[in-house]
Amino acid sequence: MPLPPITPPLLNSANPWCTTLEQLQELYDSPHTGAITTRTSLLGGFAHDPSHHQFTFFNPSTHATSTPNKDVGGDASTTGSLNTLGYSPFPLSEYLEYVKTISEGMGDVPPNGRESYKLVVVSVTGSAEEIAQCYSLIATTQPNVKMPLAMEINLSCPNIPGKTPPAYNTAALREYLAALKVAIDVCLTKSGGVTQISVGIKIPPYTYSEQFEGLVGVLVESGQNVMKPVYLPTPVSFITAMGKVQQNPL
Ligand SMILES: Cc1cc2nc3c(=O)[nH]c(=O)nc-3n(C[C@H](O)[C@H](O)[C@H](O)COP(=O)(O)O)c2cc1C
């Protein structure tokens, strides 16, 4: 399913500064965003352990660090960051309530002369079965809110001990896409063919060609008749990629 236009073409990525309703409302109201993303949530929330989950900012030129775990928004010198943060402590259901609250705060026409309501990208993670449930919850919320919703599956978090990012594993990726196709089919059937939301996958940095080829291979496969139900194309409408800055020593 195609994504609605993102105007202006700027949106935040999933991160700790889009955790609360207040932060999401501020991002939604900003004239500079054309869409917003929530921090990654799980069906049941994620236990935040302040002794493990920490962050600091640093100045990339001097390597001077800021006070750990203190937001330094507005300080242009500390543009680097180090973190061991996990997912949001709030469950997906809480984010869907935030989305409803933001929706209820708007009138029957998009605010500020906009042509359409801004897209909300709901970032989620979990097992393939849990992601299928996340899809169903988000799709069920869609008819009750004004803005279009999309689901972004975070397959790339490096900070969860014992959980290799599934985006580095072709077999795991295949499992997610297969579960998603079934979830999309179930929601389409239940809604009489009306409700389908766009789904994206967030991938980690890939550094060699086999990683790209593995991803493309599974995406192509997910649109072919080996993955049921065969009437549906690939469940993936968009890919969120993060950049890798490489300095050439020569
Ligand atoms: C402190 C911190 C927390 C993050 N948390 C999440 C998260 O919950 N979900 C997610 O998909 N990405 C998360 N990310 C990754 C960012 O969304 C983004 O993809 C990454 O930082 C690369 O973008 P950048 O080069 O602009 O920093 C996090 C990044 C940072 C620095």
PDBQT file of the ligand as one rigid body, heavy atoms in Angstrom, charges set to zero:
ROOT
HETATM    1  C1  LIG A 301      19.715   7.380  21.704  1.00  0.00    +0.000 C 
HETATM    2  C2  LIG A 301      19.144   6.706  20.513  1.00  0.00    +0.000 A 
HETATM    3  C3  LIG A 301      17.990   5.897  20.654  1.00  0.00    +0.000 A 
HETATM    4  C4  LIG A 301      17.384   5.299  19.545  1.00  0.00    +0.000 A 
HETATM    5  N1  LIG A 301      16.228   4.582  19.695  1.00  0.00    +0.000 NA
HETATM    6  C5  LIG A 301      15.650   4.021  18.599  1.00  0.00    +0.000 A 
HETATM    7  C6  LIG A 301      14.413   3.323  18.706  1.00  0.00    +0.000 A 
HETATM    8  O1  LIG A 301      13.780   3.200  19.761  1.00  0.00    +0.000 OA
HETATM    9  N2  LIG A 301      13.927   2.756  17.568  1.00  0.00    +0.000 N 
HETATM   10  C7  LIG A 301      14.539   2.869  16.359  1.00  0.00    +0.000 A 
HETATM   11  O2  LIG A 301      14.023   2.357  15.365  1.00  0.00    +0.000 OA
HETATM   12  N3  LIG A 301      15.703   3.549  16.235  1.00  0.00    +0.000 NA
HETATM   13  C8  LIG A 301      16.259   4.119  17.318  1.00  0.00    +0.000 A 
HETATM   14  N4  LIG A 301      17.440   4.815  17.166  1.00  0.00    +0.000 N 
HETATM   15  C9  LIG A 301      18.060   4.946  15.839  1.00  0.00    +0.000 C 
HETATM   16  C10 LIG A 301      17.641   6.274  15.188  1.00  0.00    +0.000 C 
HETATM   17  O3  LIG A 301      16.244   6.250  14.887  1.00  0.00    +0.000 OA
HETATM   18  C11 LIG A 301      18.384   6.526  13.871  1.00  0.00    +0.000 C 
HETATM   19  O4  LIG A 301      18.037   5.534  12.929  1.00  0.00    +0.000 OA
HETATM   20  C12 LIG A 301      19.895   6.471  14.037  1.00  0.00    +0.000 C 
HETATM   21  O5  LIG A 301      20.270   7.261  15.153  1.00  0.00    +0.000 OA
HETATM   22  C13 LIG A 301      20.614   6.955  12.766  1.00  0.00    +0.000 C 
HETATM   23  O6  LIG A 301      20.271   8.274  12.475  1.00  0.00    +0.000 OA
HETATM   24  P1  LIG A 301      21.331   9.486  12.780  1.00  0.00    +0.000 P 
HETATM   25  O7  LIG A 301      22.518   9.158  11.948  1.00  0.00    +0.000 OA
HETATM   26  O8  LIG A 301      20.589  10.701  12.360  1.00  0.00    +0.000 OA
HETATM   27  O9  LIG A 301      21.612   9.412  14.262  1.00  0.00    +0.000 OA
HETATM   28  C14 LIG A 301      18.006   5.430  18.280  1.00  0.00    +0.000 A 
HETATM   29  C15 LIG A 301      19.169   6.214  18.152  1.00  0.00    +0.000 A 
HETATM   30  C16 LIG A 301      19.730   6.847  19.239  1.00  0.00    +0.000 A 
HETATM   31  C17 LIG A 301      20.969   7.684  19.052  1.00  0.00    +0.000 C 
ENDROOT
TORSDOF 0
